Amino acid sequence: MVCFIGRSNVGKSSLIKALFSLTPEVEVRVSKTPGHTKKMNFFRVGKAFTIVDMPGYGHKAPRDFVDMMVVTKIDKCGSGTLLTNLLNLQDVVKTETTSCFPQPFLIR
């Protein structure tokens, strides 16, 4: 089982939808309304595993999540800002994290 957890309105549902867009059994609904996910949503991916889309938990992240990073909502800034943010993100990944996947996966 893989759970997607994080603060409210950070794009957890959008990330799941993007990652599993070619998997017909994972039909994630994404809302423009912040905090739309009110309950846990379970999606079975073949016989391999289950994905859980969790509701947001608020604004304070547990300490265990400090090194974890997913960048979502790229459509909220202009292309120049996006490039600057990606370059800054590369620096942060290199200098301040130990467990980040090195290739950015951009999610709107």
C-alpha positions in Angstrom: 0.0 0.0 0.0 1.3 3.4 -0.9 -0.3 6.5 0.8 0.0 10.0 -0.5 -0.1 12.3 2.5 0.7 16.0 2.9 -0.7 19.4 3.6 -4.0 20.5 2.3 -4.1 21.8 -1.3 -0.6 20.8 -2.3 -1.7 18.6 -5.2 -1.7 15.0 -3.9 -4.7 14.0 -6.0 -3.1 15.7 -9.1 0.1 13.8 -8.5 -1.6 10.5 -8.3 -3.6 11.3 -11.4 -0.4 12.2 -13.3 1.6 9.2 -12.2 -1.2 6.7 -13.0 -2.8 8.4 -16.0 -2.3 5.3 -18.1 -3.8 3.0 -15.5 -7.5 2.7 -16.1 -8.4 1.4 -12.7 -6.9 4.5 -11.0 -9.6 7.1 -11.9 -8.7 10.1 -9.6 -11.0 13.1 -9.6 -9.2 16.4 -9.1 -11.1 19.5 -7.9 -10.2 23.2 -8.1 -11.7 23.6 -4.6 -8.9 23.5 -1.9 -9.4 20.7 0.6 -11.8 18.8 -1.6 -10.5 15.3 -0.5 -12.4 14.7 2.7 -11.9 10.9 3.1 -9.3 8.3 2.2 -9.7 7.2 -1.4 -8.3 3.7 -2.2 -7.3 2.6 -5.7 -6.2 -0.9 -6.5 -3.4 -1.0 -9.1 -3.7 -4.5 -10.6 -2.6 -7.1 -8.2 0.5 -5.2 -7.3 -0.5 -2.7 -4.7 -3.1 -0.1 -3.5 -2.8 3.7 -3.6 -4.4 5.8 -0.9 -5.2 9.4 -1.6 -5.4 11.0 1.9 -7.1 14.2 2.9 -4.7 17.1 3.8 -3.5 17.3 7.4 -2.9 21.1 7.9 0.1 23.3 7.7 2.6 21.7 10.0 4.6 18.8 8.5 5.7 16.0 10.7 9.5 15.9 11.2 9.7 12.6 9.2 8.7 14.5 6.0 11.4 17.1 6.0 13.6 15.3 3.3 10.6 14.3 1.1 9.8 16.6 -1.9 7.3 16.7 -4.7 6.8 19.8 -6.7 3.3 20.4 -7.9 1.1 23.3 -9.2 3.6 24.4 -11.9 0.7 26.1 -13.7 0.5 28.7 -11.0 3.6 30.6 -12.1 4.9 32.0 -15.4 7.6 30.2 -17.4 10.4 32.5 -16.3 9.5 31.9 -12.7 9.2 28.2 -13.3 12.7 28.0 -14.7 14.1 29.9 -11.8 12.3 27.7 -9.3 13.6 24.6 -11.0 17.1 25.8 -10.8 16.7 26.7 -7.2 15.1 23.3 -6.5 18.2 21.6 -8.1 20.4 23.4 -5.6 18.2 22.4 -2.7 18.1 18.8 -3.7 21.9 18.7 -4.1 22.8 20.5 -0.8 20.0 19.9 1.7 18.4 16.5 1.0 19.3 12.8 1.0 16.3 11.0 -0.3 15.0 13.1 -3.3 14.6 11.6 -6.7 17.0 13.5 -8.9 14.8 14.0 -11.9 12.0 16.7 -11.5 8.5 15.4 -12.4 6.4 18.5 -13.1 2.7 18.3 -12.1 0.0 20.9 -12.9 
